[in-house]
Amino acid sequence: MSAATGATLRLLAATADAKAVAEIGTGTGVSGIHLLAGMRSDGVLTTVDTDPEQQQTARQAFRAAGFAGNRARFIPGSALDVMPRLADRGYDLVFCDGDRSECMEYFAEALRVLRPGGLVCFEGVFANGRTVDSAAQPAEVRRLRELLGAVRENKALVPTLLPVGDGLLCAVKREL
C-alpha cells in the first residue's frame, strides 16, 4: 500500500467519524494502522483474512503502533464466509483489499453492512493500468471492470475513483 493510499484511508475514516470499520484483507496490518489512526478513539476495526499468521503479524504491528488490543477484532477465514455474519447497517466504513476475483461479492456484502452515510473503498482498482487497457485481460481485471460499472450505476451511491496508489475506488451509501 502506498503512503498516499494510507493517508487517504486515515482521512476517510476520520471524515466518516468511523466507530465500526470492516476490513477485508488484513495483510500485515499497514492499512489497519491507517484506518485505526483515523477512527474514533473508541472505534473497533474488524479485520478478516484467510492467513492467521498474517493476522498475528498485524496484531503485533497494531500494538507497536500504540493501539490497545480491544481496538481490533481479528476474524480468520474467507471474507465470503465471514461477511454474511456481520450486522446489517452496522459499519461506518468497509475497506476491501482481498481477492480481486471476489470483488463483486464483497461489494454486495459491503452495501448490506454499511449504514446510510457509510463509505466503501476498494484498493488496487487500476490493476497496474490493466483496467483501462483494451487488450484481453485475466478474469480478475474483468471483475474489477464489472465492479467499476456497478458502483458507477448504483443510484444509492456517490462514487469517486481516487488516483492514489494503484487506484482507490470509494463510494458513500446514501439513503434512498
N, CA and C atoms as a LAMMPS dump frame, in Angstrom:
ITEM: TIMESTEP
0
ITEM: NUMBER OF ATOMS
528
ITEM: BOX BOUNDS ff ff ff
-5.0000000000000000e+02 5.0000000000000000e+02
-5.0000000000000000e+02 5.0000000000000000e+02
-5.0000000000000000e+02 5.0000000000000000e+02
ITEM: ATOMS id mol type element x y z
1 1 1 N 0.843 -1.176 0
2 1 2 C 0 0 0
3 1 3 C 0.888 1.238 0
4 2 1 N 0.522 2.202 -0.82
5 2 2 C 1.306 3.427 -0.883
6 2 3 C 1.012 4.312 0.328
7 3 1 N 1.952 5.201 0.612
8 3 2 C 1.755 6.155 1.715
9 3 3 C 0.537 7.035 1.445
10 4 1 N 0.323 7.397 0.18
11 4 2 C -0.825 8.241 -0.171
12 4 3 C -2.142 7.508 0.068
13 5 1 N -2.174 6.223 -0.251
14 5 2 C -3.39 5.439 -0.006
15 5 3 C -3.657 5.355 1.492
16 6 1 N -2.611 5.103 2.271
17 6 2 C -2.766 5.038 3.721
18 6 3 C -3.267 6.349 4.297
19 7 1 N -2.691 7.454 3.85
20 7 2 C -3.122 8.768 4.333
21 7 3 C -4.574 9.039 3.945
22 8 1 N -4.958 8.598 2.761
23 8 2 C -6.34 8.788 2.308
24 8 3 C -7.303 7.965 3.162
25 9 1 N -6.932 6.723 3.474
26 9 2 C -7.784 5.9 4.337
27 9 3 C -7.949 6.527 5.716
28 10 1 N -6.858 7.05 6.258
29 10 2 C -6.918 7.716 7.569
30 10 3 C -7.882 8.891 7.507
31 11 1 N -7.771 9.703 6.461
32 11 2 C -8.654 10.855 6.278
33 11 3 C -10.114 10.424 6.136
34 12 1 N -10.36 9.394 5.339
35 12 2 C -11.731 8.941 5.124
36 12 3 C -12.351 8.391 6.406
37 13 1 N -11.574 7.644 7.18
38 13 2 C -12.08 7.124 8.455
39 13 3 C -12.415 8.278 9.401
40 14 1 N -11.579 9.294 9.408
41 14 2 C -11.835 10.457 10.268
42 14 3 C -13.051 11.24 9.774
43 15 1 N -13.16 11.414 8.477
44 15 2 C -14.289 12.15 7.903
45 15 3 C -15.611 11.45 8.211
46 16 1 N -15.595 10.119 8.165
47 16 2 C -16.8 9.341 8.464
48 16 3 C -17.057 9.232 9.962
49 17 1 N -16.147 9.777 10.79
50 17 2 C -16.243 9.633 12.241
51 17 3 C -16.471 8.169 12.59
52 18 1 N -15.66 7.31 11.944
53 18 2 C -15.869 5.863 11.992
54 18 3 C -15.645 5.277 13.375
55 19 1 N -16.652 4.565 13.84
56 19 2 C -16.571 3.81 15.089
57 19 3 C -16.454 2.318 14.806
58 20 1 N -17.057 1.86 13.702
59 20 2 C -17.015 0.453 13.316
60 20 3 C -16.56 0.361 11.862
61 21 1 N -15.411 -0.289 11.649
62 21 2 C -14.855 -0.458 10.306
63 21 3 C -14.625 -1.942 10.07
64 22 1 N -14.998 -2.414 8.876
65 22 2 C -14.716 -3.781 8.453
66 22 3 C -13.647 -3.722 7.369
67 23 1 N -12.662 -4.597 7.503
68 23 2 C -11.568 -4.656 6.538
69 23 3 C -11.48 -6.072 5.982
70 24 1 N -11.508 -6.187 4.668
71 24 2 C -11.326 -7.471 4.002
72 24 3 C -9.884 -7.501 3.513
73 25 1 N -9.09 -8.386 4.102
74 25 2 C -7.684 -8.488 3.757
75 25 3 C -6.811 -7.788 4.784
76 26 1 N -6.529 -8.454 5.886
77 26 2 C -5.718 -7.876 6.959
78 26 3 C -4.301 -7.594 6.501
79 27 1 N -3.729 -8.539 5.755
80 27 2 C -2.323 -8.411 5.361
81 27 3 C -1.449 -8.305 6.604
82 28 1 N -0.432 -7.475 6.518
83 28 2 C 0.481 -7.297 7.658
84 28 3 C 0.04 -6.167 8.579
85 29 1 N -1.089 -5.54 8.286
86 29 2 C -1.64 -4.532 9.184
87 29 3 C -1.42 -3.092 8.771
88 30 1 N -0.793 -2.864 7.625
89 30 2 C -0.497 -1.487 7.208
90 30 3 C -1.785 -0.681 7.043
91 31 1 N -2.731 -1.199 6.28
92 31 2 C -3.979 -0.459 6.074
93 31 3 C -4.745 -0.324 7.388
94 32 1 N -4.722 -1.371 8.216
95 32 2 C -5.418 -1.32 9.501
96 32 3 C -4.886 -0.225 10.406
97 33 1 N -3.58 -0.025 10.409
98 33 2 C -2.989 1.048 11.216
99 33 3 C -3.498 2.41 10.753
100 34 1 N -3.57 2.608 9.441
101 34 2 C -4.081 3.879 8.915
102 34 3 C -5.555 4.065 9.257
103 35 1 N -6.332 2.99 9.119
104 35 2 C -7.757 3.084 9.449
105 35 3 C -7.953 3.4 10.929
106 36 1 N -7.239 2.674 11.796
107 36 2 C -7.347 2.919 13.241
108 36 3 C -6.939 4.339 13.602
109 37 1 N -5.926 4.863 12.936
110 37 2 C -5.459 6.23 13.227
111 37 3 C -6.516 7.272 12.892
112 38 1 N -7.376 6.972 11.918
113 38 2 C -8.42 7.921 11.551
114 38 3 C -9.731 7.714 12.288
115 39 1 N -9.913 6.536 12.862
116 39 2 C -11.166 6.216 13.55
117 39 3 C -11.274 6.932 14.895
118 40 1 N -12.487 6.954 15.425
119 40 2 C -12.707 7.468 16.774
120 40 3 C -11.881 6.657 17.764
121 41 1 N -11.562 7.253 18.887
122 41 2 C -10.732 6.565 19.882
123 41 3 C -11.432 5.35 20.491
124 42 1 N -12.76 5.291 20.395
125 42 2 C -13.492 4.13 20.896
126 42 3 C -13.897 3.176 19.773
127 43 1 N -13.348 3.403 18.581
128 43 2 C -13.696 2.592 17.424
129 43 3 C -13.023 1.229 17.423
130 44 1 N -13.676 0.292 16.714
131 44 2 C -13.154 -1.069 16.591
132 44 3 C -13.062 -1.437 15.11
133 45 1 N -11.904 -1.936 14.735
134 45 2 C -11.661 -2.441 13.391
135 45 3 C -11.887 -3.951 13.399
136 46 1 N -12.786 -4.43 12.544
137 46 2 C -12.994 -5.856 12.352
138 46 3 C -12.275 -6.229 11.07
139 47 1 N -11.267 -7.067 11.186
140 47 2 C -10.443 -7.383 10.028
141 47 3 C -10.454 -8.878 9.753
142 48 1 N -10.633 -9.214 8.479
143 48 2 C -10.826 -10.593 8.037
144 48 3 C -9.702 -10.977 7.076
145 49 1 N -9.117 -12.148 7.299
146 49 2 C -8.077 -12.641 6.394
147 49 3 C -8.025 -14.163 6.494
148 50 1 N -7.637 -14.793 5.405
149 50 2 C -7.527 -16.252 5.392
150 50 3 C -6.237 -16.741 6.036
151 51 1 N -5.275 -15.84 6.251
152 51 2 C -3.952 -16.234 6.761
153 51 3 C -3.789 -15.815 8.221
154 52 1 N -3.92 -16.757 9.168
155 52 2 C -3.797 -16.419 10.587
156 52 3 C -2.405 -15.882 10.955
157 53 1 N -1.363 -16.314 10.246
158 53 2 C -0.02 -15.804 10.533
159 53 3 C 0.078 -14.316 10.206
160 54 1 N -0.522 -13.922 9.091
161 54 2 C -0.532 -12.5 8.755
162 54 3 C -1.331 -11.717 9.794
163 55 1 N -2.413 -12.281 10.268
164 55 2 C -3.189 -11.598 11.294
165 55 3 C -2.383 -11.441 12.58
166 56 1 N -1.567 -12.424 12.908
167 56 2 C -0.71 -12.293 14.089
168 56 3 C 0.315 -11.184 13.888
169 57 1 N 0.873 -11.096 12.699
170 57 2 C 1.813 -10.013 12.38
171 57 3 C 1.111 -8.662 12.506
172 58 1 N -0.108 -8.568 12.003
173 58 2 C -0.873 -7.324 12.093
174 58 3 C -1.18 -6.974 13.545
175 59 1 N -1.531 -7.967 14.333
176 59 2 C -1.818 -7.742 15.757
177 59 3 C -0.595 -7.11 16.443
178 60 1 N 0.577 -7.641 16.144
179 60 2 C 1.815 -7.097 16.714
180 60 3 C 2.09 -5.691 16.197
181 61 1 N 1.809 -5.448 14.926
182 61 2 C 2.012 -4.116 14.346
183 61 3 C 1.075 -3.093 14.992
184 62 1 N -0.169 -3.491 15.243
185 62 2 C -1.123 -2.585 15.891
186 62 3 C -0.635 -2.225 17.29
187 63 1 N -0.17 -3.24 18.008
188 63 2 C 0.346 -2.999 19.363
189 63 3 C 1.551 -2.053 19.311
190 64 1 N 2.475 -2.317 18.381
191 64 2 C 3.672 -1.485 18.242
192 64 3 C 3.321 -0.051 17.863
193 65 1 N 2.21 0.133 17.161
194 65 2 C 1.76 1.474 16.772
195 65 3 C 1.006 2.169 17.904
196 66 1 N 0.813 1.466 19.04
197 66 2 C 0.191 2.077 20.206
198 66 3 C -1.296 1.849 20.347
199 67 1 N -1.877 0.955 19.554
200 67 2 C -3.315 0.702 19.656
201 67 3 C -3.581 -0.409 20.66
202 68 1 N -4.554 -0.191 21.531
203 68 2 C -4.932 -1.187 22.538
204 68 3 C -5.488 -2.43 21.849
205 69 1 N -5.343 -3.558 22.497
206 69 2 C -5.799 -4.823 21.944
207 69 3 C -7.285 -4.874 21.64
208 70 1 N -8.074 -4.103 22.379
209 70 2 C -9.527 -4.133 22.166
210 70 3 C -9.984 -3.258 20.993
211 71 1 N -9.043 -2.631 20.293
212 71 2 C -9.397 -1.779 19.145
213 71 3 C -9.552 -2.577 17.858
214 72 1 N -9.125 -3.838 17.856
215 72 2 C -9.228 -4.645 16.63
216 72 3 C -9.766 -6.032 16.954
217 73 1 N -10.636 -6.492 16.09
218 73 2 C -11.195 -7.84 16.178
219 73 3 C -10.729 -8.591 14.933
220 74 1 N -9.937 -9.626 15.138
221 74 2 C -9.37 -10.407 14.047
222 74 3 C -10.223 -11.649 13.819
223 75 1 N -10.707 -11.814 12.599
224 75 2 C -11.509 -12.985 12.267
225 75 3 C -10.801 -13.727 11.133
226 76 1 N -10.274 -14.922 11.434
227 76 2 C -9.641 -15.702 10.37
228 76 3 C -10.704 -16.382 9.515
229 77 1 N -10.445 -16.442 8.22
230 77 2 C -11.364 -17.139 7.322
231 77 3 C -11.582 -16.368 6.042
232 78 1 N -12.362 -16.946 5.185
233 78 2 C -12.721 -16.343 3.91
234 78 3 C -13.715 -15.205 4.148
235 79 1 N -13.482 -14.088 3.498
236 79 2 C -14.411 -12.953 3.639
237 79 3 C -15.82 -13.331 3.213
238 80 1 N -15.941 -14.209 2.232
239 80 2 C -17.269 -14.606 1.762
240 80 3 C -18 -15.475 2.782
241 81 1 N -17.258 -16.1 3.702
242 81 2 C -17.876 -16.845 4.793
243 81 3 C -18.157 -15.949 5.999
244 82 1 N -17.287 -14.965 6.234
245 82 2 C -17.379 -14.111 7.418
246 82 3 C -18.35 -12.947 7.231
247 83 1 N -18.282 -12.27 6.104
248 83 2 C -19.102 -11.064 5.901
249 83 3 C -20.599 -11.29 6.117
250 84 1 N -21.184 -12.403 5.679
251 84 2 C -22.617 -12.601 5.912
252 84 3 C -22.995 -12.645 7.394
253 85 1 N -22.021 -12.871 8.269
254 85 2 C -22.302 -12.925 9.711
255 85 3 C -22.214 -11.545 10.367
256 86 1 N -21.751 -10.533 9.633
257 86 2 C -21.658 -9.184 10.2
258 86 3 C -23.022 -8.508 10.162
259 87 1 N -23.23 -7.6 11.094
260 87 2 C -24.538 -6.953 11.273
261 87 3 C -24.925 -6.057 10.103
262 88 1 N -26.188 -6.148 9.698
263 88 2 C -26.74 -5.233 8.7
264 88 3 C -26.61 -3.803 9.213
265 89 1 N -26.167 -2.918 8.35
266 89 2 C -26.064 -1.487 8.651
267 89 3 C -25.242 -1.185 9.908
268 90 1 N -24.315 -2.078 10.24
269 90 2 C -23.548 -1.928 11.473
270 90 3 C -22.182 -1.278 11.323
271 91 1 N -21.821 -0.881 10.095
272 91 2 C -20.464 -0.384 9.868
273 91 3 C -20.466 0.982 9.189
274 92 1 N -19.489 1.773 9.583
275 92 2 C -19.329 3.126 9.035
276 92 3 C -18.469 3.132 7.783
277 93 1 N -17.572 2.157 7.682
278 93 2 C -16.65 2.079 6.552
279 93 3 C -16.298 0.614 6.328
280 94 1 N -16.233 0.216 5.063
281 94 2 C -15.766 -1.112 4.685
282 94 3 C -14.628 -0.916 3.695
283 95 1 N -13.467 -1.474 4.032
284 95 2 C -12.287 -1.388 3.168
285 95 3 C -11.993 -2.767 2.6
286 96 1 N -11.946 -2.856 1.276
287 96 2 C -11.764 -4.135 0.593
288 96 3 C -10.409 -4.186 -0.094
289 97 1 N -9.577 -5.099 0.362
290 97 2 C -8.27 -5.334 -0.232
291 97 3 C -8.009 -6.839 -0.226
292 98 1 N -9.01 -7.571 -0.707
293 98 2 C -8.92 -9.026 -0.724
294 98 3 C -8.764 -9.545 -2.142
295 99 1 N -9.231 -10.742 -2.366
296 99 2 C -9.142 -11.409 -3.657
297 99 3 C -9.957 -10.634 -4.69
298 100 1 N -9.287 -10.115 -5.7
299 100 2 C -9.97 -9.293 -6.707
300 100 3 C -11.053 -10.053 -7.451
301 101 1 N -10.911 -11.356 -7.566
302 101 2 C -11.933 -12.132 -8.278
303 101 3 C -13.246 -12.183 -7.495
304 102 1 N -13.22 -11.802 -6.22
305 102 2 C -14.425 -11.809 -5.379
306 102 3 C -14.961 -10.401 -5.11
307 103 1 N -14.465 -9.404 -5.845
308 103 2 C -14.818 -8.013 -5.534
309 103 3 C -16.317 -7.731 -5.642
310 104 1 N -17.022 -8.369 -6.564
311 104 2 C -18.453 -8.112 -6.692
312 104 3 C -19.212 -8.655 -5.481
313 105 1 N -18.767 -9.791 -4.957
314 105 2 C -19.396 -10.341 -3.761
315 105 3 C -19.094 -9.464 -2.548
316 106 1 N -17.865 -8.951 -2.459
317 106 2 C -17.517 -8.022 -1.376
318 106 3 C -18.404 -6.782 -1.458
319 107 1 N -18.612 -6.3 -2.671
320 107 2 C -19.427 -5.101 -2.887
321 107 3 C -20.848 -5.313 -2.361
322 108 1 N -21.446 -6.454 -2.703
323 108 2 C -22.81 -6.741 -2.241
324 108 3 C -22.872 -6.793 -0.72
325 109 1 N -21.902 -7.454 -0.102
326 109 2 C -21.888 -7.539 1.357
327 109 3 C -21.614 -6.176 1.992
328 110 1 N -20.731 -5.394 1.387
329 110 2 C -20.435 -4.063 1.923
330 110 3 C -21.69 -3.197 1.936
331 111 1 N -22.472 -3.242 0.874
332 111 2 C -23.701 -2.444 0.83
333 111 3 C -24.666 -2.867 1.928
334 112 1 N -24.691 -4.139 2.235
335 112 2 C -25.59 -4.64 3.281
336 112 3 C -25.14 -4.198 4.664
337 113 1 N -23.836 -4.255 4.945
338 113 2 C -23.363 -3.95 6.298
339 113 3 C -23.144 -2.456 6.544
340 114 1 N -23.114 -1.649 5.487
341 114 2 C -22.899 -0.211 5.682
342 114 3 C -24.157 0.495 6.148
343 115 1 N -23.974 1.418 7.074
344 115 2 C -25.071 2.299 7.47
345 115 3 C -25.24 3.354 6.372
346 116 1 N -26.412 3.995 6.283
347 116 2 C -26.538 5.126 5.374
348 116 3 C -25.501 6.198 5.753
349 117 1 N -24.835 6.731 4.773
350 117 2 C -23.755 7.688 5.023
351 117 3 C -22.406 7.007 5.162
352 118 1 N -22.414 5.665 5.186
353 118 2 C -21.172 4.911 5.294
354 118 3 C -20.42 4.879 3.972
355 119 1 N -19.199 4.428 4.044
356 119 2 C -18.28 4.505 2.922
357 119 3 C -17.685 3.138 2.623
358 120 1 N -17.658 2.76 1.344
359 120 2 C -16.98 1.543 0.915
360 120 3 C -15.795 1.949 0.049
361 121 1 N -14.655 1.264 0.237
362 121 2 C -13.44 1.567 -0.528
363 121 3 C -12.82 0.267 -1.03
364 122 1 N -12.371 0.29 -2.27
365 122 2 C -11.668 -0.836 -2.876
366 122 3 C -10.289 -0.382 -3.306
367 123 1 N -9.267 -1.084 -2.843
368 123 2 C -7.886 -0.749 -3.159
369 123 3 C -7.439 -1.517 -4.394
370 124 1 N -6.594 -0.9 -5.225
371 124 2 C -5.971 -1.58 -6.348
372 124 3 C -6.827 -1.72 -7.588
373 125 1 N -7.806 -0.832 -7.782
374 125 2 C -8.724 -0.985 -8.908
375 125 3 C -8.115 -0.62 -10.267
376 126 1 N -6.952 0.014 -10.288
377 126 2 C -6.296 0.258 -11.572
378 126 3 C -5.62 -1.02 -12.085
379 127 1 N -5.323 -1.952 -11.186
380 127 2 C -4.669 -3.22 -11.546
381 127 3 C -3.456 -2.949 -12.438
382 128 1 N -2.624 -2.026 -11.978
383 128 2 C -1.418 -1.643 -12.723
384 128 3 C -1.731 -1.205 -14.149
385 129 1 N -2.83 -0.49 -14.318
386 129 2 C -3.221 0.046 -15.617
387 129 3 C -4.026 -0.904 -16.479
388 130 1 N -4.244 -2.119 -16.008
389 130 2 C -4.934 -3.107 -16.845
390 130 3 C -6.434 -2.874 -16.952
391 131 1 N -7.047 -2.152 -16.023
392 131 2 C -8.497 -1.957 -16.114
393 131 3 C -8.865 -1.024 -17.268
394 132 1 N -7.926 -0.219 -17.735
395 132 2 C -8.203 0.686 -18.863
396 132 3 C -7.538 0.217 -20.149
397 133 1 N -6.792 -0.873 -20.089
398 133 2 C -6.122 -1.437 -21.26
399 133 3 C -7.149 -2.219 -22.075
400 134 1 N -7.216 -1.961 -23.385
401 134 2 C -8.218 -2.624 -24.221
402 134 3 C -7.84 -4.06 -24.593
403 135 1 N -6.627 -4.478 -24.27
404 135 2 C -6.211 -5.848 -24.57
405 135 3 C -6.991 -6.844 -23.71
406 136 1 N -6.997 -8.085 -24.144
407 136 2 C -7.649 -9.145 -23.369
408 136 3 C -7.006 -9.202 -21.986
409 137 1 N -7.825 -9.377 -20.96
410 137 2 C -7.346 -9.326 -19.587
411 137 3 C -7.778 -10.569 -18.822
412 138 1 N -7.052 -10.87 -17.738
413 138 2 C -7.45 -12.01 -16.91
414 138 3 C -8.779 -11.747 -16.194
415 139 1 N -9.35 -12.801 -15.656
416 139 2 C -10.668 -12.731 -15.008
417 139 3 C -10.717 -11.685 -13.902
418 140 1 N -9.645 -11.557 -13.11
419 140 2 C -9.695 -10.592 -12.001
420 140 3 C -9.848 -9.159 -12.515
421 141 1 N -9.242 -8.834 -13.648
422 141 2 C -9.368 -7.488 -14.213
423 141 3 C -10.769 -7.289 -14.782
424 142 1 N -11.308 -8.318 -15.4
425 142 2 C -12.691 -8.218 -15.894
426 142 3 C -13.65 -8.008 -14.728
427 143 1 N -13.395 -8.649 -13.586
428 143 2 C -14.235 -8.456 -12.391
429 143 3 C -14.111 -7.023 -11.872
430 144 1 N -12.905 -6.467 -11.884
431 144 2 C -12.722 -5.08 -11.443
432 144 3 C -13.487 -4.123 -12.362
433 145 1 N -13.464 -4.379 -13.65
434 145 2 C -14.232 -3.546 -14.583
435 145 3 C -15.72 -3.639 -14.275
436 146 1 N -16.176 -4.856 -13.971
437 146 2 C -17.576 -5.055 -13.599
438 146 3 C -17.905 -4.269 -12.327
439 147 1 N -16.996 -4.307 -11.358
440 147 2 C -17.181 -3.551 -10.12
441 147 3 C -17.272 -2.057 -10.399
442 148 1 N -16.355 -1.539 -11.196
443 148 2 C -16.364 -0.107 -11.516
444 148 3 C -17.706 0.302 -12.13
445 149 1 N -18.221 -0.512 -13.044
446 149 2 C -19.511 -0.213 -13.664
447 149 3 C -20.661 -0.296 -12.669
448 150 1 N -20.642 -1.309 -11.822
449 150 2 C -21.721 -1.484 -10.836
450 150 3 C -21.761 -0.328 -9.846
451 151 1 N -20.606 0.123 -9.403
452 151 2 C -20.561 1.25 -8.465
453 151 3 C -21.05 2.517 -9.152
454 152 1 N -20.582 2.734 -10.378
455 152 2 C -20.975 3.943 -11.13
456 152 3 C -22.484 3.985 -11.366
457 153 1 N -23.098 2.833 -11.636
458 153 2 C -24.513 2.787 -11.993
459 153 3 C -25.45 2.697 -10.793
460 154 1 N -24.938 2.455 -9.608
461 154 2 C -25.783 2.287 -8.431
462 154 3 C -26.265 3.655 -7.932
463 155 1 N -27.545 3.879 -8.017
464 155 2 C -28.133 5.183 -7.645
465 155 3 C -28.076 5.464 -6.149
466 156 1 N -27.811 4.427 -5.338
467 156 2 C -27.716 4.606 -3.885
468 156 3 C -26.312 5.031 -3.461
469 157 1 N -25.42 5.232 -4.422
470 157 2 C -24.031 5.567 -4.094
471 157 3 C -23.594 6.886 -4.702
472 158 1 N -22.682 7.54 -4.006
473 158 2 C -21.977 8.71 -4.536
474 158 3 C -20.516 8.271 -4.657
475 159 1 N -20.097 7.892 -5.889
476 159 2 C -18.765 7.301 -6.054
477 159 3 C -17.7 8.279 -6.529
478 160 1 N -16.454 7.877 -6.307
479 160 2 C -15.304 8.556 -6.913
480 160 3 C -14.162 7.559 -7.012
481 161 1 N -13.299 7.791 -7.966
482 161 2 C -12.112 6.973 -8.145
483 161 3 C -10.911 7.871 -7.886
484 162 1 N -10.214 7.6 -6.793
485 162 2 C -9.081 8.433 -6.393
486 162 3 C -7.783 7.882 -6.972
487 163 1 N -6.982 8.739 -7.611
488 163 2 C -5.732 8.281 -8.224
489 163 3 C -4.581 8.231 -7.22
490 164 1 N -4.76 7.468 -6.155
491 164 2 C -3.693 7.255 -5.172
492 164 3 C -3.307 5.784 -5.225
493 165 1 N -2.03 5.5 -5.032
494 165 2 C -1.572 4.114 -5.1
495 165 3 C -1.946 3.504 -6.429
496 166 1 N -2.542 2.32 -6.379
497 166 2 C -2.985 1.639 -7.59
498 166 3 C -4.484 1.83 -7.801
499 167 1 N -4.993 2.973 -7.335
500 167 2 C -6.395 3.316 -7.521
501 167 3 C -7.238 2.945 -6.328
502 168 1 N -7.949 3.922 -5.781
503 168 2 C -8.817 3.703 -4.632
504 168 3 C -10.234 4.111 -5.028
505 169 1 N -11.092 3.115 -5.208
506 169 2 C -12.494 3.344 -5.545
507 169 3 C -13.258 3.526 -4.246
508 170 1 N -13.942 4.647 -4.106
509 170 2 C -14.692 4.955 -2.887
510 170 3 C -16.115 5.35 -3.262
511 171 1 N -17.054 5.009 -2.391
512 171 2 C -18.44 5.405 -2.607
513 171 3 C -19.143 5.548 -1.269
514 172 1 N -19.92 6.594 -1.148
515 172 2 C -20.75 6.832 0.025
516 172 3 C -22.14 6.278 -0.253
517 173 1 N -22.649 5.518 0.704
518 173 2 C -24.01 4.954 0.581
519 173 3 C -24.98 5.994 1.126
520 174 1 N -25.919 6.367 0.303
521 174 2 C -26.944 7.294 0.776
522 174 3 C -28.275 6.576 0.907
523 175 1 N -29.131 7.126 1.72
524 175 2 C -30.474 6.561 1.934
525 175 3 C -31.349 7.023 0.792
526 176 1 N -31.983 6.088 0.128
527 176 2 C -32.893 6.455 -0.972
528 176 3 C -34.322 6.39 -0.53
